[in-house]
Amino acid sequence: MSQGWSDEELKASVDAYRVMLEKQNAQKKFVKAHVYRELALRFGREEGAFERRMQNISSIYQESGFNWVQGLKPQKNIGSVIKPRLVEMIGLRAESNLVDHELDKAETDAEQDRAFSPLDVEDARARVVTSIIRRRGQPAFRKKILATYDYRCAITDCQQIQVLEAAHIHPYKGLHTHAVTNGLLLRADLHTLFDLYLIAIEPQTRLIRLSPKLYDSAYTQYEGMPLREPTTLSERAGTEVLQWHADHCTWLKSPSGSSD
C-alpha cells in the first residue's frame, strides 16, 4: 500500500494505544506485539510501522506531561504532516499546556510566599489550582521528593506527575520536617488514606498495610506489597517516623517505639 497514513489508520493506532495505556494504569497484562499484529492484518501495513507510530504517540504524551505506555520509548521523528493530525486525535496538548502553565505559576507564587491568599484569587479555576498546590505539598519539598522517588508513586508506581503528592509521614511542623526521610511520594488518593491512618508502612519490613475498612475496596491489591523506595539508603523514609505513623494506626499491631 502507499506510504501515506490515512485518518482511519492513525485513529486506530491512537485508540489501540489508549487501550494499552488504560490496561497499564489498571495493572492489567497485555501484549504489545498482538496489538501491532492486529493492526497490520487490518490495514495491510508492517507490524513494525505501527510500533514506530505508537512510539510517536508516546512522544506526544510525554510532551504533554502525561504518562505513556512502558516499552514504547518516545520517538520524536514524527513528521510535520503526521504530528498535527495525531495531536488533534489524541487531544491532550492544549489542555495540558494550560494546566501546566497555571500550576507552574502557582508554584512560583508559593515559593515567594504569595500563594493561598483568597484576596489574590480572581476566579474559580485559580482557586482550584491553588488548592492543588496546597495538597501537593510545599513546592521545594515536593520537587525533592519527586526526584528522590524517580517521579513514581511509592506504592502504585504511578508516573502521572499531575496526581503525585509529597506526603509528610510526621505532620508538618516547620522546615525541619521537610527532610526527604520524612516524606513519601504518593498518588493523591493514597496520600489522603495515609493521612487518615488507613494505610500504614510497617517500619521494619517496609510492607504496605491496609486498615480493615479498606478490605472490600480496590486498594486491597496493595496489602502486603513492599514499599517502593529510593536506591540511596540515606534518602529512604526513616524508621522512626514510619513507627510514629504506624503507632497512630490503631488497627495495626505494631511494636511502639515512637513518641510525639
SVG drawing of the C-alpha trace seen along z (x, -y; Angstrom):
<svg xmlns="http://www.w3.org/2000/svg" viewBox="-16 -41 39 52">
<polyline fill="none" stroke="black" stroke-width="0.4" points="0.0,0.0 1.1,-3.7 3.3,-5.2 0.7,-7.8 -1.2,-7.2 -5.0,-7.5 -7.0,-9.1 -8.5,-5.7 -5.1,-4.1 -4.0,-6.9 -7.2,-6.9 -7.0,-3.1 -3.4,-3.5 -4.4,-6.1 -7.4,-4.1 -5.2,-1.0 -2.6,-3.0 -5.3,-4.3 -6.5,-0.8 -2.9,0.3 -2.4,-2.7 -5.6,-2.1 -4.6,1.5 -1.2,0.4 -2.7,-2.1 -5.0,0.7 -2.0,3.0 -3.6,5.5 -1.4,7.6 -1.3,7.0 1.0,7.9 2.0,5.1 3.0,7.4 -0.5,8.7 -1.8,5.1 0.7,4.4 -0.3,7.7 -4.0,7.0 -3.5,3.5 -1.1,4.9 -3.7,7.5 -6.4,4.9 -4.6,2.3 -2.0,4.3 0.9,2.5 4.0,4.0 3.8,4.5 6.9,2.5 5.3,-0.5 2.6,-0.5 5.1,-0.1 7.1,-3.1 3.9,-5.1 2.9,-4.3 6.4,-5.5 5.5,-8.8 2.3,-8.8 4.3,-8.2 6.3,-11.3 3.2,-13.4 2.0,-12.1 5.4,-12.9 5.5,-16.4 2.0,-17.0 3.2,-15.9 1.2,-12.6 2.2,-9.0 3.0,-6.8 3.0,-3.1 6.1,-1.5 8.2,0.2 7.2,-2.3 10.0,-4.7 9.1,-8.2 10.3,-8.9 10.1,-12.5 10.7,-11.9 7.0,-12.1 7.0,-14.4 5.4,-17.8 2.3,-16.4 1.5,-13.5 2.2,-15.2 -0.6,-17.8 -3.1,-15.1 -2.0,-12.8 -2.1,-15.7 -5.7,-16.6 -6.8,-12.9 -5.1,-12.5 -6.5,-15.8 -4.0,-16.3 -1.8,-19.2 -3.9,-22.3 -5.5,-21.5 -2.3,-20.0 -0.2,-23.1 -2.8,-25.4 -2.9,-23.4 0.8,-23.0 1.3,-26.8 -1.2,-27.6 0.4,-25.0 3.9,-26.4 2.6,-29.9 1.0,-28.8 4.2,-27.0 6.2,-30.2 3.8,-32.2 4.1,-29.6 7.9,-29.8 7.6,-33.6 5.1,-33.2 2.3,-34.8 0.1,-31.6 -3.1,-30.7 -4.4,-34.2 -8.1,-34.4 -7.6,-38.2 -5.3,-37.3 -7.7,-34.7 -9.6,-36.0 -11.7,-33.1 -12.8,-29.6 -10.1,-28.0 -7.4,-29.8 -8.8,-28.6 -8.7,-25.0 -5.1,-25.3 -4.1,-26.9 -5.9,-24.1 -4.0,-21.5 -0.6,-23.1 -1.6,-23.1 -2.4,-19.4 0.7,-18.5 2.9,-19.9 5.3,-22.8 6.8,-23.2 10.5,-22.9 9.8,-19.8 7.7,-18.3 10.4,-18.7 12.9,-17.0 10.5,-14.1 9.7,-13.8 13.4,-13.4 14.1,-11.1 11.4,-8.7 12.2,-9.0 8.8,-10.5 6.9,-7.4 4.4,-6.7 6.0,-4.8 3.0,-2.4 1.5,-2.1 4.5,-3.1 2.1,-5.6 4.1,-8.1 1.2,-10.5 3.1,-13.5 -0.1,-15.7 -1.5,-13.4 1.6,-12.7 1.9,-14.5 4.7,-14.9 3.3,-13.3 4.8,-14.1 5.0,-11.0 5.1,-13.0 2.8,-16.0 4.4,-19.3 5.7,-21.3 8.3,-23.6 11.1,-23.4 12.9,-20.6 10.1,-18.3 10.7,-18.9 13.5,-16.3 13.2,-13.6 13.4,-11.0 10.1,-12.3 8.4,-12.1 6.8,-9.7 5.7,-10.3 2.1,-9.2 -0.8,-9.3 -3.3,-11.8 -5.9,-9.3 -3.3,-7.2 -1.9,-10.4 -5.4,-11.1 -5.7,-7.5 -2.2,-7.7 -3.0,-10.9 -6.2,-9.4 -4.2,-6.5 -6.0,-4.0 -2.7,-3.0 0.5,-2.3 4.0,-1.1 5.5,1.5 8.7,-0.2 10.8,3.0 9.5,5.0 8.6,1.9 5.5,3.6 2.3,1.8 -0.6,2.5 -4.3,1.6 -6.9,0.9 -9.7,3.5 -12.0,0.7 -10.4,0.9 -10.6,4.7 -13.6,4.6 -12.1,1.9 -9.9,1.8 -7.0,0.9 -6.6,4.5 -4.2,5.1 -1.6,3.2 -1.9,5.1 1.4,6.7 3.3,5.2 6.8,3.8 7.2,0.1 9.0,-1.2 12.0,-3.1 14.9,-5.2 18.1,-3.4 20.1,-5.7 19.7,-4.4 20.1,-7.8 17.1,-9.1 14.7,-6.3 11.9,-7.0 13.1,-7.0 12.2,-4.0 11.3,-6.3 8.9,-8.4 7.3,-5.3 7.0,-3.9 5.3,-7.2 2.8,-6.9 2.2,-3.2 1.6,-3.8 -1.3,-6.1 -2.9,-3.4 -4.9,-1.8 -5.9,1.2 -2.2,2.1 -0.4,4.3 3.0,2.7 5.6,2.5 5.6,-1.0 8.8,-2.8 8.0,-6.4 6.8,-9.4 5.2,-12.7"/>
</svg>
